[in-house]
Amino acid sequence: MKRFLSIFCLTALFIYLAVALSIYQKQRALMYTPILEKLSRSDVGVQNVEIIHVQTKDGLRLEGWYIPPQKENSKIIVFFHGNGQNIGSSYSGVGQFIKDGYGLLMVEYRGYAGHKGTFTEQGVYKDCRAFIDWLSQTHQSKYSDMILYGESLGAAVAVQMAGEYDTHALILLAPFSSMVDVAWARYPYLPVSLLLEDQYLSDKKVQQVRMPILIMHGDRDRVIDIESGRKLFEAANMPKKFVEFPQGGHNNLYDFGASQHVLNFLAGIDKKN
């Protein structure tokens, strides 16, 4: 009996370690689902976009979209899209703000939309710095005239950038508290904090952010649970606002009025200033 139990325990341990090793080795393939297809401006029905190029610190050339502000003294939204998106597929949501006078810089990442490079946490930060620096240097835009806006995985990137650049505001659509929390919810039997290479610790980083923050989340989000968004909100400094969409999922918050909440939030900041 003891021999049987020993063999059983060793077998179970071997299987557990094999599963953990497999997930560790494949973690980025499991975590990231980049859209490789590159959508043109005509594909998404927009013509007034300037195609711009930036160079990252590690030598990658990336393409983004830029539309200058349509009204004098208007801010520029710097948009970081989510995991299963690219700038073309996400334009219909964030592009709505152009008619309200805002400028728009759409950031693309390494490994997405035909770009070279492998997507990693530190790599995407380099990408985003290159776009923000381009906007600052090419158009002499002040950081205080920029609004950082991130969706899903892009929200984690936006939090990182908000800790590095003193911008006008931070807007997060369907964010998570950390990738560790997301992974633990899916693999509660694994020591994910030890296995994860790209941890996106937004709930820690947001504590260093000193600007108005808007967080929006759907109560029916099946990709990132709303409790993860609430945890991030609780960690953030004031002033901050949390908007819950009772019928909202992960990818449809614009259908429930997210854009109007963004406009109201930004208008409130301008009134206080």
SENUGU-585984 format. One record per residue (C-alpha): residue in three letters; x negated, z negated, y negated. Coordinates in steps of 0.2 Angstrom, whole numbers, padded with zeros to 4 digits, always signed. Example, Ala and Ser with C-alpha at 12.3 -4.5 7.8 and 13.67 -1.06 7.14 Angstrom:
// SENUGU-585984
ALA-0062-0039+0022 SER-0068-0036+0005 
// end
This chain:
// SENUGU-585984
MET+0000+0000+0000 LYS-0014-0005-0012 ARG-0023+0012-0008 PHE-0007+0021-0011 LEU-0005+0013-0028 SER-0023+0016-0033 ILE-0021+0035-0028 PHE-0004+0036-0038 CYS-0012+0027-0053 LEU-0027+0038-0053 THR-0017+0054-0051 ALA-0005+0049-0065 LEU-0020+0045-0076 PHE-0028+0062-0072 ILE-0012+0071-0076 TYR-0010+0061-0093 LEU-0028+0065-0098 ALA-0026+0083-0093 VAL-0010+0085-0104 ALA-0019+0076-0118 LEU-0034+0087-0117 SER-0023+0103-0116 ILE-0013+0098-0132 TYR-0029+0093-0141 GLN-0037+0110-0137 LYS-0021+0120-0142 GLN-0016+0109-0156 ARG-0018+0122-0170 ALA-0009+0135-0160 LEU+0005+0123-0157 MET+0005+0117-0175 TYR+0004+0134-0185 THR+0015+0149-0183 PRO+0009+0161-0197 ILE+0018+0177-0201 LEU+0005+0190-0199 GLU+0016+0204-0207 LYS+0013+0208-0225 LEU+0029+0211-0235 SER+0027+0222-0250 ARG+0036+0220-0267 SER+0048+0233-0262 ASP+0052+0225-0246 VAL+0059+0210-0255 GLY+0067+0220-0269 VAL+0056+0214-0283 GLN+0045+0225-0294 ASN+0039+0215-0309 VAL+0026+0205-0298 GLU+0008+0207-0302 ILE-0003+0207-0286 ILE-0018+0196-0289 HIS-0033+0192-0279 VAL-0044+0176-0278 GLN-0060+0172-0269 THR-0061+0155-0260 LYS-0076+0144-0260 ASP-0080+0149-0242 GLY-0079+0168-0246 LEU-0062+0173-0241 ARG-0052+0186-0252 LEU-0034+0181-0253 GLU-0019+0191-0261 GLY-0005+0182-0271 TRP+0009+0186-0282 TYR+0010+0182-0301 ILE+0024+0183-0313 PRO+0021+0177-0331 PRO+0033+0165-0340 GLN+0048+0175-0347 LYS+0050+0163-0362 GLU+0037+0156-0374 ASN+0030+0139-0369 SER+0038+0139-0352 LYS+0029+0132-0337 ILE+0022+0141-0322 ILE+0028+0136-0304 VAL+0014+0136-0292 PHE+0023+0139-0275 PHE+0016+0134-0258 HIS+0026+0141-0244 GLY+0030+0134-0227 ASN+0023+0136-0210 GLY+0033+0151-0203 GLN+0034+0160-0220 ASN+0023+0170-0231 ILE+0025+0174-0250 GLY+0036+0189-0246 SER+0048+0180-0235 SER+0050+0165-0246 TYR+0052+0174-0263 SER+0071+0175-0262 GLY+0072+0156-0264 VAL+0059+0152-0277 GLY+0060+0168-0286 GLN+0077+0162-0293 PHE+0068+0152-0307 ILE+0061+0168-0315 LYS+0077+0171-0324 ASP+0077+0154-0331 GLY+0060+0158-0340 TYR+0048+0150-0328 GLY+0032+0159-0323 LEU+0028+0160-0304 LEU+0012+0160-0294 MET+0015+0162-0276 VAL+0000+0156-0265 GLU-0005+0165-0249 TYR-0015+0157-0235 ARG-0029+0162-0224 GLY-0023+0168-0207 TYR-0006+0173-0215 ALA+0000+0191-0220 GLY-0015+0200-0214 HIS-0028+0189-0222 LYS-0044+0184-0212 GLY-0048+0167-0208 THR-0041+0153-0197 PHE-0028+0141-0204 THR-0034+0123-0205 GLU-0030+0108-0217 GLN-0046+0109-0226 GLY-0046+0128-0226 VAL-0029+0129-0234 TYR-0034+0117-0248 LYS-0048+0128-0252 ASP-0036+0143-0253 CYS-0024+0133-0265 ARG-0038+0127-0276 ALA-0044+0146-0278 PHE-0026+0151-0284 ILE-0024+0136-0296 ASP-0042+0139-0303 TRP-0038+0158-0305 LEU-0022+0153-0315 SER-0032+0141-0326 GLN-0047+0153-0329 THR-0038+0170-0330 HIS-0023+0165-0341 GLN-0031+0150-0349 SER-0016+0140-0342 LYS-0017+0121-0344 TYR-0014+0111-0328 SER+0000+0102-0339 ASP+0009+0118-0339 MET+0009+0120-0320 ILE+0023+0114-0308 LEU+0017+0111-0290 TYR+0031+0116-0278 GLY+0029+0115-0259 GLU+0041+0118-0245 SER+0039+0110-0228 LEU+0020+0112-0223 GLY+0017+0118-0241 ALA+0024+0102-0247 ALA+0009+0093-0239 VAL-0002+0105-0248 ALA+0006+0102-0264 VAL+0004+0083-0263 GLN-0015+0086-0260 MET-0016+0097-0275 ALA-0006+0085-0286 GLY-0019+0072-0282 GLU-0033+0084-0288 TYR-0024+0092-0303 ASP-0014+0083-0317 THR+0000+0095-0318 HIS+0018+0094-0326 ALA+0028+0089-0310 LEU+0028+0090-0291 ILE+0043+0097-0281 LEU+0044+0095-0263 LEU+0057+0104-0252 ALA+0059+0097-0234 PRO+0043+0088-0234 PHE+0036+0076-0220 SER+0027+0060-0223 SER+0012+0065-0212 MET+0008+0077-0198 VAL+0004+0061-0187 ASP+0022+0056-0189 VAL+0029+0073-0185 ALA+0018+0074-0170 TRP+0022+0057-0164 ALA+0040+0060-0164 ARG+0037+0075-0153 TYR+0024+0067-0142 PRO+0027+0048-0142 TYR+0017+0046-0126 LEU+0001+0052-0134 PRO-0012+0044-0146 VAL-0008+0058-0159 SER-0018+0049-0173 LEU-0034+0051-0162 LEU-0030+0068-0156 LEU-0024+0077-0172 GLU-0038+0086-0182 ASP-0026+0091-0197 GLN-0017+0075-0201 TYR-0009+0079-0218 LEU-0008+0061-0223 SER+0005+0064-0238 ASP+0012+0046-0238 LYS-0006+0040-0242 LYS-0010+0053-0254 VAL+0006+0053-0264 GLN+0002+0035-0269 GLN-0012+0042-0280 VAL+0000+0055-0289 ARG+0004+0051-0307 MET+0018+0064-0312 PRO+0037+0066-0310 ILE+0041+0069-0292 LEU+0057+0077-0285 ILE+0060+0077-0266 MET+0074+0086-0258 HIS+0079+0085-0239 GLY+0093+0090-0228 ASP+0102+0077-0217 ARG+0104+0090-0203 ASP+0085+0095-0203 ARG+0080+0097-0185 VAL+0062+0102-0189 ILE+0057+0087-0200 ASP+0069+0073-0199 ILE+0075+0067-0216 GLU+0068+0049-0212 SER+0051+0057-0214 GLY+0055+0063-0231 ARG+0062+0046-0236 LYS+0046+0038-0230 LEU+0036+0049-0242 PHE+0048+0046-0256 GLU+0046+0027-0254 ALA+0027+0029-0255 ALA+0028+0039-0271 ASN+0026+0031-0288 MET+0039+0032-0302 PRO+0046+0042-0310 LYS+0054+0050-0294 LYS+0070+0057-0287 PHE+0077+0060-0270 VAL+0091+0072-0267 GLU+0099+0072-0250 PHE+0110+0087-0244 PRO+0122+0080-0231 GLN+0125+0098-0223 GLY+0108+0104-0226 GLY+0096+0109-0213 HIS+0077+0114-0214 ASN+0078+0132-0221 ASN+0094+0133-0230 LEU+0094+0120-0244 TYR+0095+0134-0258 ASP+0112+0137-0250 PHE+0118+0120-0255 GLY+0111+0120-0273 ALA+0093+0115-0272 SER+0088+0127-0286 GLN+0100+0119-0298 HIS+0093+0101-0294 VAL+0076+0108-0298 LEU+0082+0115-0315 ASN+0090+0099-0319 PHE+0075+0089-0314 LEU+0063+0099-0325 ALA+0076+0099-0339 GLY+0076+0080-0338 ILE+0057+0079-0339 ASP+0057+0090-0355 LYS+0070+0079-0363 LYS+0059+0064-0361 ASN+0044+0073-0367 
// end
